[in-house]
Amino acid sequence: MRRRQLRRGVVEEFEVGAVYKHWPAKTVTESDDHLFCLITMNHHPLHLNDVYAAQSQQGRNVVVGPLVYSLALGMSVSDVSGK
């Protein structure tokens, strides 16, 4: 896949299959996940309880999906808003 940088705010430049890199990158920490779960009132033990999560298919805590979507959206603002 070809990597490229967009000029800000030009929707016509998006291409199917293109990879757009955003800076700065974000490493999601356990505390990020726990805070997001608490703010959104998501108290599922798969996200918050190490003992419960260890017995799950994943074998460890899972980051709540909406946190990932929120970060991706936030990181794309500068490319699509023109600011």
N, CA, C and O atoms as a GROMACS GRO file, in nm:
protein
  332
    1MET      N    1   0.082  -0.118   0.000
    1MET     CA    2   0.000   0.000   0.000
    1MET      C    3   0.087   0.125   0.000
    1MET      O    4   0.192   0.129   0.064
    2ARG      N    5   0.042   0.222  -0.071
    2ARG     CA    6   0.115   0.347  -0.079
    2ARG      C    7   0.078   0.437   0.038
    2ARG      O    8  -0.040   0.451   0.071
    3ARG      N    9   0.179   0.497   0.102
    3ARG     CA   10   0.155   0.590   0.212
    3ARG      C   11   0.166   0.731   0.159
    3ARG      O   12   0.254   0.761   0.077
    4ARG      N   13   0.077   0.820   0.205
    4ARG     CA   14   0.082   0.957   0.158
    4ARG      C   15   0.027   1.052   0.261
    4ARG      O   16  -0.045   1.012   0.353
    5GLN      N   17   0.060   1.177   0.245
    5GLN     CA   18   0.010   1.284   0.333
    5GLN      C   19  -0.094   1.363   0.255
    5GLN      O   20  -0.072   1.400   0.140
    6LEU      N   21  -0.207   1.390   0.317
    6LEU     CA   22  -0.313   1.468   0.254
    6LEU      C   23  -0.289   1.617   0.269
    6LEU      O   24  -0.233   1.663   0.369
    7ARG      N   25  -0.331   1.694   0.168
    7ARG     CA   26  -0.346   1.837   0.191
    7ARG      C   27  -0.471   1.849   0.276
    7ARG      O   28  -0.566   1.773   0.257
    8ARG      N   29  -0.473   1.939   0.367
    8ARG     CA   30  -0.583   1.948   0.463
    8ARG      C   31  -0.716   1.984   0.397
    8ARG      O   32  -0.725   2.079   0.319
    9GLY      N   33  -0.818   1.907   0.430
    9GLY     CA   34  -0.955   1.941   0.393
    9GLY      C   35  -0.997   1.911   0.251
    9GLY      O   36  -1.102   1.959   0.209
   10VAL      N   37  -0.921   1.835   0.175
   10VAL     CA   38  -0.957   1.807   0.037
   10VAL      C   39  -1.006   1.662   0.028
   10VAL      O   40  -0.927   1.570   0.011
   11VAL      N   41  -1.137   1.644   0.040
   11VAL     CA   42  -1.196   1.510   0.044
   11VAL      C   43  -1.170   1.434  -0.085
   11VAL      O   44  -1.156   1.312  -0.083
   12GLU      N   45  -1.164   1.503  -0.196
   12GLU     CA   46  -1.144   1.437  -0.325
   12GLU      C   47  -1.010   1.364  -0.334
   12GLU      O   48  -0.991   1.281  -0.423
   13GLU      N   49  -0.916   1.394  -0.244
   13GLU     CA   50  -0.785   1.330  -0.248
   13GLU      C   51  -0.783   1.192  -0.182
   13GLU      O   52  -0.685   1.120  -0.198
   14PHE      N   53  -0.889   1.153  -0.110
   14PHE     CA   54  -0.890   1.021  -0.049
   14PHE      C   55  -0.894   0.915  -0.157
   14PHE      O   56  -0.965   0.929  -0.256
   15GLU      N   57  -0.817   0.808  -0.137
   15GLU     CA   58  -0.813   0.698  -0.233
   15GLU      C   59  -0.844   0.567  -0.162
   15GLU      O   60  -0.803   0.546  -0.048
   16VAL      N   61  -0.917   0.479  -0.228
   16VAL     CA   62  -0.948   0.348  -0.172
   16VAL      C   63  -0.818   0.270  -0.158
   16VAL      O   64  -0.739   0.261  -0.252
   17GLY      N   65  -0.796   0.215  -0.039
   17GLY     CA   66  -0.677   0.134  -0.013
   17GLY      C   67  -0.555   0.212   0.030
   17GLY      O   68  -0.453   0.152   0.064
   18ALA      N   69  -0.562   0.345   0.031
   18ALA     CA   70  -0.446   0.426   0.073
   18ALA      C   71  -0.431   0.419   0.225
   18ALA      O   72  -0.529   0.398   0.296
   19VAL      N   73  -0.309   0.436   0.273
   19VAL     CA   74  -0.279   0.438   0.416
   19VAL      C   75  -0.240   0.580   0.452
   19VAL      O   76  -0.151   0.639   0.392
   20TYR      N   77  -0.308   0.636   0.552
   20TYR     CA   78  -0.281   0.772   0.596
   20TYR      C   79  -0.223   0.768   0.736
   20TYR      O   80  -0.289   0.721   0.830
   21LYS      N   81  -0.102   0.815   0.752
   21LYS     CA   82  -0.035   0.814   0.882
   21LYS      C   83  -0.067   0.944   0.956
   21LYS      O   84  -0.069   1.052   0.897
   22HIS      N   85  -0.093   0.931   1.084
   22HIS     CA   86  -0.124   1.046   1.167
   22HIS      C   87  -0.020   1.058   1.277
   22HIS      O   88   0.025   0.958   1.333
   23TRP      N   89   0.018   1.179   1.306
   23TRP     CA   90   0.114   1.206   1.410
   23TRP      C   91   0.054   1.306   1.505
   23TRP      O   92  -0.014   1.397   1.458
   24PRO      N   93   0.071   1.297   1.632
   24PRO     CA   94   0.152   1.198   1.701
   24PRO      C   95   0.076   1.067   1.719
   24PRO      O   96  -0.047   1.065   1.721
   25ALA      N   97   0.150   0.960   1.732
   25ALA     CA   98   0.090   0.830   1.757
   25ALA      C   99   0.045   0.822   1.902
   25ALA      O  100   0.088   0.903   1.985
   26LYS      N  101  -0.039   0.727   1.934
   26LYS     CA  102  -0.089   0.712   2.071
   26LYS      C  103  -0.078   0.566   2.111
   26LYS      O  104  -0.128   0.478   2.041
   27THR      N  105  -0.014   0.541   2.224
   27THR     CA  106  -0.012   0.409   2.284
   27THR      C  107  -0.124   0.405   2.387
   27THR      O  108  -0.125   0.486   2.480
   28VAL      N  109  -0.216   0.312   2.373
   28VAL     CA  110  -0.328   0.300   2.467
   28VAL      C  111  -0.279   0.223   2.589
   28VAL      O  112  -0.237   0.108   2.577
   29THR      N  113  -0.286   0.286   2.704
   29THR     CA  114  -0.242   0.222   2.828
   29THR      C  115  -0.362   0.163   2.902
   29THR      O  116  -0.477   0.191   2.868
   30GLU      N  117  -0.333   0.083   3.000
   30GLU     CA  118  -0.439   0.024   3.082
   30GLU      C  119  -0.520   0.134   3.152
   30GLU      O  120  -0.642   0.124   3.164
   31SER      N  121  -0.451   0.238   3.198
   31SER     CA  122  -0.524   0.346   3.265
   31SER      C  123  -0.613   0.422   3.167
   31SER      O  124  -0.722   0.466   3.205
   32ASP      N  125  -0.570   0.439   3.041
   32ASP     CA  126  -0.657   0.501   2.939
   32ASP      C  127  -0.785   0.421   2.925
   32ASP      O  128  -0.895   0.477   2.923
   33ASP      N  129  -0.770   0.290   2.914
   33ASP     CA  130  -0.885   0.202   2.897
   33ASP      C  131  -0.977   0.207   3.018
   33ASP      O  132  -1.099   0.217   3.003
   34HIS      N  133  -0.920   0.201   3.138
   34HIS     CA  134  -1.002   0.203   3.259
   34HIS      C  135  -1.076   0.336   3.274
   34HIS      O  136  -1.194   0.337   3.309
   35LEU      N  137  -1.008   0.447   3.247
   35LEU     CA  138  -1.075   0.577   3.257
   35LEU      C  139  -1.188   0.589   3.156
   35LEU      O  140  -1.296   0.638   3.190
   36PHE      N  141  -1.165   0.544   3.033
   36PHE     CA  142  -1.270   0.550   2.931
   36PHE      C  143  -1.388   0.462   2.970
   36PHE      O  144  -1.503   0.502   2.953
   37CYS      N  145  -1.360   0.344   3.022
   37CYS     CA  146  -1.469   0.255   3.068
   37CYS      C  147  -1.550   0.321   3.179
   37CYS      O  148  -1.673   0.314   3.178
   38LEU      N  149  -1.484   0.384   3.273
   38LEU     CA  150  -1.554   0.446   3.384
   38LEU      C  151  -1.635   0.568   3.338
   38LEU      O  152  -1.747   0.589   3.384
   39ILE      N  153  -1.578   0.648   3.248
   39ILE     CA  154  -1.649   0.766   3.198
   39ILE      C  155  -1.774   0.725   3.120
   39ILE      O  156  -1.877   0.790   3.130
   40THR      N  157  -1.765   0.617   3.043
   40THR     CA  158  -1.878   0.572   2.961
   40THR      C  159  -1.966   0.470   3.033
   40THR      O  160  -2.060   0.417   2.974
   41MET      N  161  -1.935   0.444   3.159
   41MET     CA  162  -2.012   0.351   3.243
   41MET      C  163  -2.014   0.209   3.187
   41MET      O  164  -2.115   0.139   3.199
   42ASN      N  165  -1.905   0.168   3.126
   42ASN     CA  166  -1.890   0.032   3.076
   42ASN      C  167  -1.814  -0.046   3.182
   42ASN      O  168  -1.692  -0.036   3.192
   43HIS      N  169  -1.886  -0.124   3.261
   43HIS     CA  170  -1.824  -0.194   3.373
   43HIS      C  171  -1.808  -0.344   3.347
   43HIS      O  172  -1.803  -0.423   3.440
   44HIS      N  173  -1.800  -0.382   3.221
   44HIS     CA  174  -1.784  -0.524   3.188
   44HIS      C  175  -1.648  -0.570   3.240
   44HIS      O  176  -1.547  -0.504   3.216
   45PRO      N  177  -1.643  -0.683   3.310
   45PRO     CA  178  -1.518  -0.728   3.370
   45PRO      C  179  -1.409  -0.764   3.268
   45PRO      O  180  -1.291  -0.770   3.305
   46LEU      N  181  -1.444  -0.788   3.144
   46LEU     CA  182  -1.343  -0.816   3.043
   46LEU      C  183  -1.249  -0.697   3.025
   46LEU      O  184  -1.133  -0.714   2.986
   47HIS      N  185  -1.298  -0.578   3.052
   47HIS     CA  186  -1.219  -0.457   3.037
   47HIS      C  187  -1.152  -0.413   3.167
   47HIS      O  188  -1.050  -0.344   3.163
   48LEU      N  189  -1.207  -0.452   3.282
   48LEU     CA  190  -1.162  -0.396   3.409
   48LEU      C  191  -1.105  -0.496   3.508
   48LEU      O  192  -1.032  -0.457   3.600
   49ASN      N  193  -1.136  -0.624   3.493
   49ASN     CA  194  -1.099  -0.724   3.593
   49ASN      C  195  -0.995  -0.820   3.535
   49ASN      O  196  -1.025  -0.899   3.445
   50ASP      N  197  -0.872  -0.811   3.587
   50ASP     CA  198  -0.762  -0.895   3.536
   50ASP      C  199  -0.790  -1.044   3.553
   50ASP      O  200  -0.758  -1.123   3.464
   51VAL      N  201  -0.847  -1.084   3.666
   51VAL     CA  202  -0.873  -1.225   3.694
   51VAL      C  203  -0.978  -1.280   3.596
   51VAL      O  204  -0.960  -1.387   3.540
   52TYR      N  205  -1.086  -1.205   3.578
   52TYR     CA  206  -1.191  -1.247   3.483
   52TYR      C  207  -1.134  -1.254   3.341
   52TYR      O  208  -1.157  -1.351   3.269
   53ALA      N  209  -1.061  -1.150   3.302
   53ALA     CA  210  -1.008  -1.144   3.166
   53ALA      C  211  -0.907  -1.254   3.139
   53ALA      O  212  -0.896  -1.302   3.026
   54ALA      N  213  -0.833  -1.296   3.241
   54ALA     CA  214  -0.734  -1.403   3.223
   54ALA      C  215  -0.800  -1.535   3.184
   54ALA      O  216  -0.736  -1.619   3.120
   55GLN      N  217  -0.926  -1.553   3.220
   55GLN     CA  218  -0.999  -1.676   3.189
   55GLN      C  219  -1.074  -1.666   3.056
   55GLN      O  220  -1.139  -1.762   3.014
   56SER      N  221  -1.065  -1.552   2.990
   56SER     CA  222  -1.137  -1.532   2.864
   56SER      C  223  -1.056  -1.588   2.747
   56SER      O  224  -0.943  -1.634   2.764
   57GLN      N  225  -1.115  -1.584   2.629
   57GLN     CA  226  -1.049  -1.632   2.508
   57GLN      C  227  -0.921  -1.552   2.480
   57GLN      O  228  -0.823  -1.609   2.430
   58GLN      N  229  -0.920  -1.423   2.511
   58GLN     CA  230  -0.804  -1.339   2.485
   58GLN      C  231  -0.694  -1.358   2.590
   58GLN      O  232  -0.577  -1.335   2.560
   59GLY      N  233  -0.729  -1.400   2.709
   59GLY     CA  234  -0.631  -1.425   2.814
   59GLY      C  235  -0.582  -1.301   2.886
   59GLY      O  236  -0.493  -1.310   2.971
   60ARG      N  237  -0.638  -1.187   2.855
   60ARG     CA  238  -0.600  -1.062   2.920
   60ARG      C  239  -0.708  -0.956   2.896
   60ARG      O  240  -0.801  -0.979   2.819
   61ASN      N  241  -0.695  -0.843   2.960
   61ASN     CA  242  -0.794  -0.736   2.941
   61ASN      C  243  -0.799  -0.694   2.795
   61ASN      O  244  -0.699  -0.698   2.724
   62VAL      N  245  -0.918  -0.653   2.751
   62VAL     CA  246  -0.940  -0.610   2.614
   62VAL      C  247  -0.976  -0.461   2.617
   62VAL      O  248  -1.058  -0.418   2.698
   63VAL      N  249  -0.915  -0.383   2.529
   63VAL     CA  250  -0.947  -0.241   2.520
   63VAL      C  251  -1.088  -0.227   2.463
   63VAL      O  252  -1.123  -0.293   2.365
   64VAL      N  253  -1.167  -0.142   2.526
   64VAL     CA  254  -1.305  -0.121   2.482
   64VAL      C  255  -1.304  -0.054   2.343
   64VAL      O  256  -1.233   0.044   2.321
   65GLY      N  257  -1.384  -0.108   2.252
   65GLY     CA  258  -1.385  -0.064   2.112
   65GLY      C  259  -1.407   0.085   2.090
   65GLY      O  260  -1.334   0.146   2.012
   66PRO      N  261  -1.506   0.146   2.156
   66PRO     CA  262  -1.529   0.289   2.132
   66PRO      C  263  -1.409   0.378   2.164
   66PRO      O  264  -1.397   0.487   2.108
   67LEU      N  265  -1.320   0.334   2.252
   67LEU     CA  266  -1.198   0.412   2.279
   67LEU      C  267  -1.111   0.414   2.154
   67LEU      O  268  -1.055   0.518   2.118
   68VAL      N  269  -1.099   0.301   2.088
   68VAL     CA  270  -1.019   0.294   1.965
   68VAL      C  271  -1.080   0.382   1.857
   68VAL      O  272  -1.009   0.456   1.789
   69TYR      N  273  -1.212   0.375   1.840
   69TYR     CA  274  -1.280   0.458   1.741
   69TYR      C  275  -1.262   0.606   1.772
   69TYR      O  276  -1.239   0.687   1.682
   70SER      N  277  -1.273   0.643   1.900
   70SER     CA  278  -1.258   0.783   1.939
   70SER      C  279  -1.117   0.834   1.910
   70SER      O  280  -1.101   0.946   1.862
   71LEU      N  281  -1.017   0.753   1.938
   71LEU     CA  282  -0.880   0.793   1.909
   71LEU      C  283  -0.857   0.808   1.758
   71LEU      O  284  -0.794   0.904   1.714
   72ALA      N  285  -0.907   0.714   1.680
   72ALA     CA  286  -0.890   0.721   1.535
   72ALA      C  287  -0.958   0.845   1.479
   72ALA      O  288  -0.902   0.914   1.393
   73LEU      N  289  -1.076   0.874   1.527
   73LEU     CA  290  -1.148   0.993   1.481
   73LEU      C  291  -1.072   1.119   1.520
   73LEU      O  292  -1.055   1.209   1.439
   74GLY      N  293  -1.027   1.125   1.645
   74GLY     CA  294  -0.954   1.241   1.691
   74GLY      C  295  -0.825   1.265   1.614
   74GLY      O  296  -0.789   1.379   1.586
   75MET      N  297  -0.756   1.157   1.581
   75MET     CA  298  -0.630   1.170   1.508
   75MET      C  299  -0.651   1.212   1.363
   75MET      O  300  -0.558   1.262   1.299
   76SER      N  301  -0.771   1.191   1.310
   76SER     CA  302  -0.797   1.227   1.170
   76SER      C  303  -0.851   1.368   1.153
   76SER      O  304  -0.862   1.416   1.040
   77VAL      N  305  -0.883   1.437   1.262
   77VAL     CA  306  -0.944   1.570   1.254
   77VAL      C  307  -0.858   1.668   1.174
   77VAL      O  308  -0.909   1.741   1.090
   78SER      N  309  -0.729   1.669   1.200
   78SER     CA  310  -0.643   1.766   1.130
   78SER      C  311  -0.638   1.741   0.980
   78SER      O  312  -0.616   1.834   0.904
   79ASP      N  313  -0.658   1.617   0.937
   79ASP     CA  314  -0.656   1.587   0.794
   79ASP      C  315  -0.787   1.620   0.723
   79ASP      O  316  -0.787   1.653   0.605
   80VAL      N  317  -0.897   1.611   0.794
   80VAL     CA  318  -1.026   1.630   0.726
   80VAL      C  319  -1.094   1.762   0.756
   80VAL      O  320  -1.189   1.799   0.688
   81SER      N  321  -1.047   1.835   0.858
   81SER     CA  322  -1.116   1.959   0.894
   81SER      C  323  -1.052   2.083   0.834
   81SER      O  324  -1.114   2.189   0.829
   82GLY      N  325  -0.929   2.071   0.788
   82GLY     CA  326  -0.862   2.187   0.732
   82GLY      C  327  -0.802   2.279   0.837
   82GLY      O  328  -0.759   2.390   0.805
   83LYS      N  329  -0.800   2.232   0.962
   83LYS     CA  330  -0.744   2.316   1.070
   83LYS      C  331  -0.619   2.254   1.126
   83LYS      O  332  -0.558   2.310   1.217
   0.00000   0.00000   0.00000
